[in-house]
Amino acid sequence: MPPSEQDTLNLQRKVERYKEVLQNTQKYREIWKKELKKMIVAQLRSLAESGGLPATVQEVSEIQNLEAVVLTLGTSESGLGENVGNGLRRDLVKQNGSLVYQQLFNGKILVLINLPYIEKYGQPQPPKTIAIYRPEELKEPYFQRHVETFVTDVTAFEDYDDDVVSEPNQRIGFKMNFEAEKQ
């Protein structure tokens, strides 16, 4: 039985939408290469400098069309150390957090926050997704808001205490090695 005219029209609309999405992916990738990546780098550097944030901006381009721009607070000594025997102590390294603008497979931009974590003091928390944007949606005020959110989240991590009732996954290290034994 041949498809009805209505069925054919529905399929044609879906195929046109599919082609449009594929064209958008190519368009978004070109925008990233020509202007968006540079604009993100400039915005993040400017905001870090004007706000006095001790951060660096890095470009990650190991895989073409899956590139990223990262505002990072770098790594530092955590102040914690483990005894490794014979009077030796090994300092534990702390990742201080980062704000990431990651190009997705379809050319859209994923913005996320990696919170600080200390090696061997549990596992890092999963990244916090802020949003996914089409290139034309990323406007200057968003960068300010993203950096402010990042600084707020990192500050909350650093100022952690148990006075604030929060979700269980907000603990330092997320899945801590030093959890109380369950009875």
C-alpha positions as a printed Julia matrix, in Angstrom:
183×3 Matrix{Float64}:
  0.0    0.0    0.0
  1.59   3.34  -1.03
  1.95   6.09   1.6
 -0.75   8.72   1.72
 -0.06  12.28   0.66
 -0.24  13.38   4.32
  2.31  10.72   5.34
  4.63  11.86   2.57
  4.31  15.52   3.62
  5.08  14.63   7.25
  8.16  12.68   6.21
  9.32  15.5    3.93
  9.02  18.02   6.81
 11.08  15.76   9.06
 13.73  15.3    6.37
 13.89  19.09   5.85
 14.31  19.61   9.6
 17.09  17.0    9.63
 18.91  18.76   6.77
 18.52  22.11   8.55
 20.08  20.69  11.73
 23.03  19.3    9.76
 23.55  22.68   8.07
 23.43  24.4   11.47
 26.18  22.1   12.74
 28.45  23.17   9.88
 27.53  26.83  10.37
 28.18  26.67  14.15
 31.57  25.03  13.61
 32.59  27.76  11.19
 31.48  30.48  13.61
 33.57  28.84  16.37
 36.67  28.78  14.15
 36.29  32.28  12.73
 35.18  34.31  15.71
 33.53  32.64  18.69
 36.59  30.97  20.21
 38.56  34.23  20.04
 35.66  36.15  21.55
 35.33  33.67  24.45
 39.07  33.87  25.15
 38.99  37.67  25.11
 35.91  37.89  27.33
 37.3   35.46  29.92
 40.73  37.13  30.03
 39.14  40.56  30.38
 36.79  39.46  33.16
 39.54  37.63  35.09
 41.83  40.65  34.82
 39.23  43.27  35.71
 37.92  41.18  38.6
 41.37  40.33  39.95
 40.71  36.61  39.53
 44.0   34.64  39.58
 43.08  32.51  36.57
 44.46  31.62  33.18
 42.63  30.97  29.96
 43.62  27.86  28.04
 42.59  26.65  24.61
 42.11  22.88  24.29
 42.14  21.6   20.73
 43.1   17.94  20.79
 40.08  16.92  18.69
 38.93  19.09  15.8
 35.38  20.42  16.26
 35.39  19.35  19.93
 37.57  22.19  21.12
 37.24  24.06  24.4
 38.21  27.28  26.11
 38.93  26.86  29.82
 39.2   29.51  32.52
 41.21  27.67  35.17
 42.37  28.48  38.65
 45.13  25.9   38.12
 46.59  23.5   40.66
 48.22  24.02  44.02
 49.41  22.21  47.1
 46.38  21.27  49.15
 48.09  21.55  52.51
 47.32  17.87  53.01
 49.91  15.16  52.76
 50.15  11.43  53.1
 52.86   9.54  54.89
 54.53   7.18  52.46
 56.95   5.57  54.93
 60.46   6.13  56.18
 59.55   9.64  57.33
 58.57  10.69  53.81
 55.46  12.73  53.1
 53.81  13.3   49.75
 51.75  16.46  49.28
 48.28  16.02  47.85
 47.58  18.21  44.84
 44.46  20.34  44.62
 42.73  21.17  41.36
 41.3   24.62  42.02
 38.38  24.52  39.58
 37.59  25.67  36.07
 34.92  27.22  33.88
 34.68  25.44  30.52
 33.21  26.45  27.17
 33.19  23.13  25.27
 32.26  22.81  21.62
 29.83  19.89  21.23
 29.63  17.48  18.3
 26.82  19.56  16.81
 28.67  22.88  17.11
 26.69  24.15  20.08
 28.58  25.31  23.16
 28.32  23.56  26.52
 29.23  25.75  29.49
 30.14  23.93  32.67
 31.93  24.31  35.98
 34.46  21.87  37.39
 34.63  22.37  41.14
 37.89  22.05  43.04
 39.01  18.68  44.35
 41.94  17.23  46.21
 43.56  14.09  44.84
 43.13  10.99  47.04
 40.51  12.86  49.07
 37.6   11.36  47.23
 36.5   11.72  43.65
 35.87  14.98  41.84
 32.26  16.06  41.74
 30.58  15.74  38.36
 30.79  18.96  36.34
 27.94  21.41  36.88
 26.28  22.24  33.57
 25.29  25.88  33.26
 23.7   25.69  29.81
 24.09  24.75  26.16
 24.08  27.64  23.69
 23.93  28.17  19.96
 26.82  30.49  19.01
 24.54  33.46  18.39
 23.06  33.09  21.88
 26.37  33.7   23.71
 26.28  37.41  24.48
 28.65  39.51  26.58
 26.44  39.65  29.74
 26.37  35.83  29.87
 30.14  35.65  30.34
 29.92  37.97  33.34
 27.16  35.82  34.84
 29.05  32.58  34.14
 32.25  33.85  35.78
 30.28  35.14  38.78
 28.53  31.77  39.13
 31.89  30.02  38.89
 33.46  32.21  41.59
 30.38  31.77  43.82
 30.49  27.96  43.45
 34.25  27.76  44.06
 33.9   30.03  47.09
 31.12  27.83  48.48
 33.35  24.78  48.02
 36.29  26.46  49.78
 34.06  27.72  52.62
 32.44  24.33  53.17
 31.03  23.57  56.6
 28.21  21.56  58.03
 26.18  24.55  59.26
 24.45  24.72  55.91
 21.94  21.96  55.29
 22.55  20.85  51.74
 22.24  17.96  49.41
 24.4   14.95  50.28
 26.51  15.28  47.11
 27.77  18.7   48.18
 30.34  17.18  50.53
 33.96  17.92  49.8
 35.33  15.29  47.46
 31.82  14.08  46.56
 32.57  10.42  47.37
 34.87  10.77  50.3
 37.41   8.19  51.4
 36.83   9.24  54.99
 33.09   8.58  55.33
 31.79   7.38  58.67
 31.37   3.64  58.85
 27.8    2.47  58.48
 26.42   0.18  61.14
